[in-house]
Amino acid sequence: MLRPYRFLSTASCFCVMFTPASLAFLRGLARHNNKPWFEAQRASYENDVRAPMRALIEEMDVRLARFAPEITGDPKRSMFRINRDIRFSKDKSPYKTHAACWFRHQGASHKVGGEAEEGSAGLYFHLQPGKSFVGGGIWMPPRPALNKIRDAIAEDARGFAQVVENPRARRFGGLDDGAMLKRMPRGFAEDHPAAQWLRYQSFTIGRLLTDKQVLGPGLVKLLEGDFALMMPLVRWLNRALGLRQATAGLNATKGSAISSEPVSSSTPDPELYTAVL
């Protein structure tokens, strides 16, 4: 029987709790990445990793409706599978040694990365001992989506710079430059005004989280604050992909209509969230 990981102590208090057992399972999996060990420890995976992650997704979906109603989380689809795709990998380890979830635009596919032909920019949480992090944006999009983003940057370099150089984005150190081309992509001059942005292949921001932060009772509030600060970038990218911002306001519910107006870069006042940063 699964142990409860969500509870109400007051009308306004919601707790999603990863525990030391959550990280202990992932550490053990990193040492014993094989099916017999996993099956012997399956109850720990279900209780200590999967159940609290699904509860977190459900609660974050409710909270996102307040400031990003176009972004959605689904407990059945937002959590990544623990099984690795080893078909084309030399590393045949069957399991990932982390747990993660993805919140996407409700008008897009739930897939991410190079396989996401109809994907979107979104919000991400990664749980791993000593390596947990929170992120937002779009990671290694397929060529058609990447071309749309680059064309939008080339057309509005100043607007993009205002988003990624805004103090909200700078809190996360700016765009992750881990996947950049050495030369300009085909079709763009070396001296293009947006040259510094056009060589990116991913457009993400984020920060590392300590084990104490991910195990503490304030994790959901922390993620809510970080996600709110990441939304201007997420919305700019989704506008470039032709995805729209929901019209619903702070009391939005999922499934609300999507506006025909371009995505706005507005987001709640960051001062509301500084307490958790």
N, C-alpha and C positions, 0 to 999 in steps of 0.2 A: 504493500500500500504506500502510495506516495506521501511524503511529508508535506504539509502546507507551506508554501513560500510566499503567499500573499495574505495579508490580514488587515483588518481595520481596527485600530485602537480608538480612533475618534472619527467623526463624520468627515474630517478633512485629511486624515493621515493614511497614507498607503505605503506599505513597505514591501519591496522586492528584495530578497536577501540571498545573495551568494554567500557561502560560508567557507571557512578554511577547507572543508571537505571538497568543495568545488575545485579549488586549485590543487588539492592533493590528488584528486582523480586525474587531472590533466598532467600533473608531474609524473604520475605512475604510468600513464599512457605513453608519455614521451620515452620512458625507459623500457616499456614492454609493448611496443607497437605491433601487436599481433592479435589475431582473432580469438585464440583460446583465452588470453588474459582479458580481453575486452568482454567476452561473454561471461567470464567469471565475475567481472565487476559491473555488469550491465545495470544492476539495481542502483549502484552509485551514480552512474551516468544519468539515469532517468531521474533520480531524486535530487542530485546535487548540481547538475548542469542543465539538463533539458527542461525540467519543470520551472526553475527560477528564470531561465531565459525566456520561456514562453510567457510567463507572468509579466516579465519586464516589457516584452513586445506589446502585450495587451494594454498595459498601463500607459506606455509611451504613445500608443495610438490615440488614446483619449486625450493626453496632454498636447499632442501635436495639433489636434483640432482647434486649440486655442489660438495658435499663431501660424500654423502651416497646414491648413485643412486639406490642401492638395497632396500632402505627403501622408502615406498610409503604412501601417504595419499589420501583418496577419500572422497570428501564432502558428498557423499551419505552413506558411510559405516564407516568412521573413527570416526564420532561423536557417542557417546553412547546415547541410547534412554533415555529420561527423565523418562519413566515408569519403575517402579521396578518390578522384578519378585517376586511375593508374594506367589507363589504356595506352597513353603515349609518353609515359614517364619512366625513366630509368630507376627511379626510387619507387619500389613496389610496397612501401609501407602502407597498410590498408586504411589508416585513420589519420585525420588531422589532429594536431596536438593543441588545438584551441577551439573555442566556440565563438560564434559571431552571429550578428543579425543585421538586416538591411531594411531601411525604410525608404520606399520609392514613391515616385509620382503615381497617383492612382490611375492616370491615363496611359501608363507605360507597362512594359513587361517587367516581371520580377527579377529577371536575370541581370547579371552584372558582368563587366569586363568585355573581352573580345567576342563573347557569344551573345551579347545583348544587342541584337539588331534593332530592337524597338525598346531599348532601355532608357533610363533617365539618370539625371543626377539625383543624389539622395543623401541619406545619413546612415552612419555605420558605427557599430559598437563591437569591439574585439576583446574577448576574455582569454588571457593566457598568463600563466605565472611569470611575473616580472616583465611582461611585454604587452600588457593590455593597453588599448588606446581607443580614442574616439575620433571619427573623421567625417568629413562631408565633401561632396563634390561628385566627380565622375572619374573612375579609374580605368585606364586603358580602353577607351571606347573603340568599337569597330570603326573601320575606315569611313563609312558614310556619316556616322555621327561625329567623328573627329573633324571631318571636312566642314560640316555645318558649324561647329564651334569655331574653327579657325576662320571661316568666312565671316562669322559674326564679330570676332575679335578684330579682324582686318577692317571691317566697316565701322566699328565703334571702339577703337583702341582706348580712347579716353574714358569711356563709360566702364570698360572692363577694368582698367587700371584703378578707377575710383572704388570698385568693389574689392579687388584683391589687395589694394594698399590702404583700405579703410582700417581704422584702429581695431574694429571687430575682427577682421581677418588677421591683422598683424598680431593679435593675441596668440595666434596659433603658429606664428613664425612665417606667415605668408605661404604661398603655394609650395607644395613639395616638389623639389626639382630633381628627384631621383630618376626620372625617366624623361630625358630631354635629348633631342636630336643635336648632333654636333654642328650640322649645317641647316640652313633654312629648308623647310619642306618645298617640294616642287610646286611651282606656280607663284612663289613669293620672292621678291627681290631681297638681297642680303641687307639692303639699307631700308627695308620697310619700316614705317613708323612704329609698328607693333612687333618688331622683330624679337624683342625679349620675351614675348608671350607665345609667339607662333611656333616656337621650337618645342613647346611642351607636348607630351603625348598623354599625360594625365593632368587633371585639374582638381586637385584635392588639398584640403587643409586638415589639420588635426593636431592632437597632442597625446603624449603618453600618460597613462594613469598608473598610479601605484597600486600594489596589492591592497593596501589599506583603503584606498578610495573605492575600489570595486567591491570590497567586502563590507563596506560601511553601509549603514541604513540610508545615507544620503545619496546613493548612486543615481536613483531616478531623477532627483532634483538637479544633480550635477549634469546629467546628460541633457535634461531639458534646457538648462542654461546654455550649454555648449551648442546644442542643436539650434537654438534661437539665434545665436551669433553667427552660425554658419549659413543660415537661410538666404542672405543676400547673394552669396556665391551660387548656392544651389538654384535659386530662382533665375539668376542671370543665365546659367548654363541651360536650364530647362526652356527658357524663352528661346535660346539659340536653336534648340532641338524642336521647336514648334509646340511645346507643351505649355499649358496655361495655368494661371493661378486661380484657385477656388475663390468664389465670391464670398463664402461664409466668413463670419467674424469670429470673435473670441468664444462664442458659445456654439461653434459649428459642430455638426455631426458628420461622420464619414458618409460618402455617397452624395454629398451636396453637389450642385451644379458647378461646372467649370466655366469661368468667365471667358468671354470672347476678347477681353482686353489683354494686352501684353502683360507678362508677369511683372509685378512690382518688386522692387528690391527692399520694400519696407519690412520691418521686423520689430518685435517689441523693444522698448527702450532697454539697452544693455545694462543700465544701472539696476534694473530689476533682477539681474542675474549675477552681479559681481560678487555676491556673497558666496557663491558656490565655485568661483573660479580660483 
